[in-house]
Amino acid sequence: MKQRANDCSRLLGDFPVYDFRNEFTIWVHAASMGEFEQAKPLIEMIKSYNPELKVVVSFFSPSGYNNQKNYRYADYILYLPLDTKRNAQEFISRINPNIAIFVRYEIWHNYLLELNKNNIPTYLICATKPSNKLMYENPIIKSFTRLNYSSFSKIYTVGEEHTDFFKALAITTEIKTTADIRFDRILSIIGEARNQPIIPREIFSEEDLVLVAGSTWEPDEDLILNGWNMLAGEQKQKIRLVFVPHEPTEKHLGLLLSKLSNYILLSQLEEKLNNNSPTELKKDLSGKILVVDSIGKLLRLYAAADIAYIGGAFGVGVHSVAEPAGYSLPLATGPRYINSPDAIALLSLQALTILKNPAEFKTWIEGISEDISRNSIGKISFDYIYKGAGWTQKIFSEILPH
């Protein structure tokens, strides 16, 4: 956290000299990059409605700031000063927000108190039940948690389960059950990806079953490779593997490639696609495993998939399952999925399968090889995303009714 400063003046040192008092300013705060993805549809709708509205974005995590500091729909992007009374007073007086929007679970006591003191409407969007049980099981901390959540003008949750949690907490704030507004963004990007895919589906044979393994770590890759090797010869050849490592570092790629006998990197494939048609590449790609050696491609790569495996669930928790669900894909992941409300919901709908070992991977592949089974599961995935879409407009209309 060396990139963060301890005092407000240093954090705001490069902040443009600007008088916000004459502007309608919206402050959006997210913990890191993942949470900020949930805010983007709302920010972009605000800017499309009126480009003159000022949007100030703050992050607590360097991963959010470093990856989004050039986000074109925000007027100013900066770190949030540490949550002290003095910092909160100076920060809010400097940006003078008309509205404050916090994302998911990122709540800071002194900032909320200062916003309330200044009668600034404050909203929590895409709210979920805190993963830290101490926040609602320890009597003293629970009281503090209740106070913080009661400081919001309104809370928008991502589902009934989370609404029930906030109601049970007995907070005084109005609570509304919505959905993850990121669903709107996912559906929009899916349309773009299908029109301009990174890898055309035609580079694979029609009988191929393309598995995109997204955001993978070493345990995910070992499970897939070992399970794939357990398949019968003809069925094994039918499964076309696409690995998209969560961190395609030289070390990670080197370890993965050392386990493969026949592979091609996405950078090599893209070069070939520039000089050849997809149909001309079919023979050249036959039997090869595709490994993605760059970042920022996963969401569009799902467009070429028939099924998807989502990594991370052998570590701290599964990565996003919403994006591949939007492509109407049957999904699978490892055992640690409770960090994801989407994963819990898709599992209950039987669109997501939990895999603990290579044998279970083999069984999963055998069960979804038939088109009828795969299509019916994929429809459940898509319906989950589609039915949750549309909330960006509704929330926008409520927090900016004028």
C-alpha positions in Angstrom: 0.0 0.0 0.0 3.0 2.3 -0.5 1.1 4.0 -3.3 -1.4 5.3 -0.8 -0.8 8.4 1.3 -1.8 8.9 4.9 -3.1 12.4 4.7 -5.7 14.1 2.6 -3.5 17.0 1.4 -1.0 14.6 -0.3 -3.8 12.6 -1.9 -5.4 15.7 -3.3 -2.1 17.4 -4.1 -2.5 16.8 -7.9 -6.3 17.4 -7.8 -7.1 20.1 -10.3 -7.9 23.6 -8.9 -11.6 23.6 -9.7 -14.6 25.2 -8.1 -17.1 22.4 -7.8 -19.7 24.7 -6.1 -21.1 25.7 -9.4 -21.3 22.2 -10.9 -23.6 19.2 -10.2 -21.0 16.7 -9.0 -21.5 13.0 -8.4 -18.9 11.1 -6.3 -18.6 7.4 -7.0 -16.4 5.2 -4.7 -15.4 1.6 -5.3 -12.9 -0.6 -3.4 -11.1 -1.9 -6.4 -11.4 -2.8 -10.1 -14.0 -5.6 -9.7 -16.4 -3.3 -7.8 -15.9 -0.5 -10.2 -17.1 -2.7 -13.1 -20.4 -2.7 -11.3 -20.5 1.1 -11.3 -19.6 1.7 -14.9 -23.1 1.2 -16.4 -24.5 3.8 -14.1 -21.7 6.3 -14.7 -21.9 5.9 -18.4 -25.7 6.4 -18.3 -25.2 9.6 -16.2 -22.7 10.9 -18.8 -24.9 10.0 -21.8 -27.8 11.9 -20.1 -25.7 15.0 -19.5 -22.0 15.1 -20.3 -21.6 18.3 -18.3 -22.3 16.5 -15.0 -19.0 16.1 -13.1 -18.1 12.6 -12.0 -15.4 12.1 -9.4 -14.2 8.5 -8.9 -12.2 7.3 -5.9 -10.6 4.0 -5.1 -9.1 2.4 -2.0 -7.1 -0.2 -3.8 -4.1 0.4 -6.2 -5.5 -2.4 -8.4 -8.6 -0.2 -9.0 -6.7 3.1 -9.4 -3.9 1.7 -11.6 -6.2 -0.1 -14.0 -8.9 2.6 -14.3 -7.1 5.9 -13.9 -7.7 6.7 -17.6 -11.4 5.8 -17.6 -12.8 8.3 -20.0 -16.2 8.8 -18.4 -14.8 10.1 -15.1 -13.7 13.7 -14.8 -11.4 13.1 -11.9 -10.0 9.8 -10.6 -8.0 9.5 -7.3 -7.4 7.5 -4.2 -9.7 7.9 -1.3 -7.9 9.3 1.8 -7.9 7.2 4.9 -11.1 7.2 6.8 -10.4 9.9 9.4 -12.7 12.7 10.5 -10.3 15.3 9.2 -9.8 13.6 5.8 -13.5 13.1 5.4 -14.2 16.8 6.1 -11.6 18.1 3.7 -12.3 15.6 0.9 -16.0 16.3 0.9 -15.5 20.1 1.2 -13.1 20.0 -1.8 -15.3 18.0 -4.2 -18.6 19.3 -2.8 -20.7 16.3 -4.2 -24.4 16.6 -4.8 -24.8 12.9 -4.7 -22.5 10.1 -3.3 -22.6 6.5 -4.6 -20.8 3.6 -2.9 -20.5 0.2 -4.5 -21.2 -3.2 -3.0 -19.7 -3.4 0.5 -17.3 -0.4 0.5 -18.5 1.7 3.5 -16.5 4.2 5.5 -17.8 5.5 8.8 -16.4 9.1 8.9 -17.2 9.7 5.2 -20.8 8.6 5.8 -21.1 10.8 8.9 -19.8 13.8 7.0 -22.1 13.2 4.0 -25.1 12.9 6.4 -24.0 16.1 8.2 -24.0 18.0 4.9 -27.4 16.4 3.8 -25.8 14.8 0.7 -27.9 11.9 -0.6 -25.9 8.8 -0.4 -26.6 5.5 -2.1 -25.2 1.9 -1.9 -25.6 0.0 -5.1 -25.1 -3.7 -5.9 -25.1 -4.2 -2.1 -24.4 -7.7 -0.8 -24.3 -9.3 2.6 -20.8 -8.7 4.1 -18.5 -11.7 3.8 -16.9 -11.0 7.1 -19.2 -12.6 9.7 -17.8 -10.5 12.5 -19.6 -7.5 11.0 -23.0 -9.1 11.9 -22.3 -11.8 14.5 -20.2 -9.9 17.0 -22.7 -7.8 19.1 -20.5 -4.7 19.3 -19.4 -4.7 15.7 -22.9 -5.5 14.6 -24.1 -2.3 16.2 -21.5 -0.3 14.4 -22.4 -2.1 11.1 -26.0 -1.2 11.6 -25.1 2.5 12.2 -23.1 2.6 9.0 -25.7 1.0 6.8 -28.4 3.3 8.3 -26.4 6.3 7.1 -27.3 5.6 3.5 -30.3 7.3 1.9 -31.1 4.1 0.1 -29.6 0.6 -0.5 -30.0 -1.3 -3.7 -29.2 -5.0 -3.2 -28.4 -7.7 -5.8 -31.1 -10.1 -4.6 -33.7 -11.2 -2.1 -31.2 -13.0 0.1 -29.2 -9.8 0.6 -32.3 -7.7 1.1 -33.3 -10.1 3.9 -29.9 -9.7 5.5 -30.2 -5.9 5.7 -33.8 -6.1 7.0 -32.7 -8.6 9.7 -30.0 -6.1 10.6 -32.8 -3.7 11.5 -31.3 -0.7 9.7 -33.4 2.4 9.2 -32.5 2.9 5.5 -34.9 2.1 2.7 -33.9 -1.2 0.9 -34.7 -2.2 -2.6 -34.1 -5.5 -4.3 -32.6 -5.1 -7.7 -29.8 -7.0 -9.5 -26.2 -6.4 -10.4 -26.3 -3.5 -12.9 -23.2 -5.0 -14.4 -25.6 -7.3 -16.2 -26.5 -4.5 -18.5 -22.9 -3.9 -19.4 -22.3 -7.6 -20.0 -25.2 -7.9 -22.5 -23.9 -4.8 -24.3 -20.4 -6.1 -24.6 -21.6 -9.6 -25.6 -23.3 -8.0 -28.6 -20.1 -6.2 -29.6 -18.0 -9.4 -29.1 -20.2 -11.5 -31.3 -20.0 -8.9 -34.1 -16.2 -8.5 -33.7 -14.8 -11.6 -32.0 -11.2 -11.9 -31.1 -11.1 -15.5 -32.4 -13.8 -16.5 -34.9 -15.7 -19.7 -34.1 -14.9 -20.8 -37.6 -11.3 -21.6 -36.7 -12.6 -24.6 -34.9 -14.4 -27.5 -36.6 -18.2 -27.7 -36.2 -17.9 -30.9 -34.2 -15.4 -29.3 -31.7 -16.6 -28.5 -28.2 -14.7 -25.4 -27.3 -13.9 -24.9 -23.5 -12.8 -21.5 -22.5 -11.1 -21.7 -19.1 -11.1 -18.1 -17.8 -9.1 -16.4 -15.0 -7.3 -19.7 -14.3 -4.6 -20.4 -11.7 -2.3 -23.5 -11.6 -4.8 -25.7 -9.6 -7.5 -25.0 -12.2 -5.2 -25.8 -15.1 -4.1 -29.0 -13.5 -7.7 -30.1 -12.9 -8.7 -29.4 -16.5 -5.6 -31.0 -18.0 -5.7 -34.1 -15.9 -9.5 -34.5 -16.4 -9.1 -33.9 -20.2 -6.4 -36.7 -20.3 -8.8 -39.1 -18.7 -11.3 -38.8 -21.6 -11.5 -41.4 -24.3 -9.3 -40.7 -27.3 -12.0 -39.6 -29.7 -13.8 -37.5 -27.1 -10.6 -35.9 -25.9 -9.8 -34.8 -29.5 -13.2 -33.2 -29.7 -12.6 -30.9 -26.7 -10.7 -27.8 -27.7 -9.1 -26.1 -24.7 -8.6 -22.3 -24.4 -6.7 -21.2 -21.3 -6.9 -17.6 -20.2 -4.7 -17.3 -17.1 -5.7 -14.8 -14.5 -2.2 -13.4 -14.4 -0.3 -14.3 -17.7 3.1 -13.5 -16.3 6.2 -15.1 -17.8 6.5 -17.4 -14.8 2.8 -18.6 -15.0 2.9 -19.0 -18.7 6.1 -20.9 -18.6 4.7 -23.3 -16.0 1.5 -23.9 -18.0 3.3 -24.3 -21.4 5.7 -26.8 -19.9 2.7 -29.1 -19.3 1.5 -28.9 -22.9 2.8 -30.8 -25.8 1.0 -29.0 -28.6 -0.1 -25.4 -28.1 -0.4 -22.0 -29.8 -0.3 -18.5 -28.1 -3.1 -16.0 -28.8 -0.5 -13.5 -30.0 0.7 -16.1 -32.6 -2.8 -16.9 -33.6 -3.7 -13.2 -34.1 -0.7 -12.8 -36.3 -1.8 -15.8 -38.4 -5.4 -14.4 -38.6 -4.0 -11.2 -40.1 -2.6 -13.2 -43.0 -5.1 -16.0 -43.4 -8.8 -16.7 -43.3 -10.3 -18.6 -40.3 -11.1 -21.6 -42.6 -7.5 -21.7 -43.8 -6.3 -22.0 -40.2 -8.3 -25.0 -39.3 -5.7 -27.6 -40.2 -2.9 -25.6 -38.7 -4.7 -25.4 -35.4 -5.9 -29.0 -35.3 -5.2 -30.5 -31.9 -3.5 -27.5 -30.4 -4.4 -25.9 -27.1 -4.8 -22.1 -27.2 -3.1 -20.2 -24.5 -3.9 -16.4 -24.0 -0.7 -14.5 -23.2 -2.3 -11.0 -22.7 -4.9 -9.4 -20.5 -8.2 -7.8 -21.2 -9.4 -10.4 -23.7 -11.5 -12.8 -21.6 -14.9 -11.3 -21.9 -14.8 -11.3 -25.7 -13.1 -14.7 -25.9 -16.2 -16.3 -24.3 -17.9 -15.6 -27.7 -16.1 -18.6 -29.2 -16.9 -21.0 -26.4 -19.4 -23.8 -26.1 -18.8 -24.3 -22.4 -16.8 -22.4 -19.7 -14.7 -23.1 -16.7 -14.1 -20.1 -14.3 -11.0 -20.1 -12.2 -10.1 -18.9 -8.7 -12.2 -21.3 -6.7 -9.3 -23.3 -5.5 -7.9 -20.1 -4.0 -9.6 -17.1 -2.4 -12.8 -17.6 -4.4 -14.2 -17.9 -7.9 -13.8 -15.1 -10.4 -16.8 -13.6 -12.2 -19.3 -16.2 -13.6 -21.7 -13.6 -14.9 -19.9 -12.9 -18.1 -19.8 -16.5 -19.5 -23.4 -16.9 -18.2 -24.4 -14.1 -20.5 -23.1 -16.1 -23.5 -25.6 -18.9 -22.7 -22.9 -21.3 -21.6 -22.9 -24.2 -19.2 -20.5 -23.3 -16.4 -18.1 -25.1 -14.0 -15.7 -24.0 -11.3 -13.9 -25.3 -8.2 -15.2 -25.6 -4.6 -14.8 -22.1 -3.2 -17.7 -20.2 -4.8 -19.6 -18.7 -1.8 -17.8 -15.3 -2.4 -20.0 -14.9 -5.5 -23.7 -14.3 -5.3 -24.0 -15.1 -9.0 -22.2 -18.4 -8.5 -24.6 -19.3 -5.7 -27.6 -18.4 -7.8 -26.4 -20.2 -10.9 -25.6 -23.3 -8.9 -29.1 -23.4 -7.4 -30.5 -23.1 -11.0 -28.2 -26.1 -12.0 -26.4 -24.0 -14.6 -23.1 -24.2 -12.7 -21.3 -27.4 -11.7 -18.8 -27.6 -8.9 -15.7 -29.7 -9.7 -13.3 -30.9 -7.0 -11.1 -33.2 -8.9 -10.2 -34.4 -12.5 -12.6 -37.3 -12.4 -15.5 -34.9 -11.8 -14.3 -32.8 -14.7 -14.4 -35.9 -16.9 -17.9 -36.6 -15.8 -19.0 -33.0 -16.4 -17.7 -33.1 -19.9 -19.4 -36.4 -20.7 -22.7 -35.0 -19.4 -22.8 -31.9 -21.6 -21.4 -33.3 -24.8 -24.9 -33.6 -26.2 -26.3 -30.4 -27.9 -29.7 -30.8 -26.2 -28.2 -30.9 -22.7 -25.8 -28.1 -23.4 -28.3 -25.8 -24.9 -30.9 -26.3 -22.1 -28.3 -25.5 -19.4 -27.0 -22.5 -21.5 -30.5 -21.1 -21.7 -30.7 -21.1 -17.9 -27.4 -19.2 -17.7 -28.6 -16.6 -20.2 -32.0 -16.1 -18.6 -30.4 -15.4 -15.2 -28.4 -12.5 -16.7 -31.2 -11.3 -19.0 -33.9 -11.2 -16.2 -31.5 -9.2 -14.1 -30.9 -6.6 -16.7 -32.5 -3.2 -16.9 -31.8 -2.0 -13.4 -29.3 0.6 -14.5 -32.0 2.8 -16.0 -34.3 2.3 -13.0 -31.7 3.2 -10.4 -30.6 6.2 -12.5 -34.2 7.4 -12.6 -34.5 7.2 -8.8 -31.2 8.9 -7.8 -31.4 11.5 -10.6 -35.1 12.1 -11.0 -34.8 15.7 -12.1 
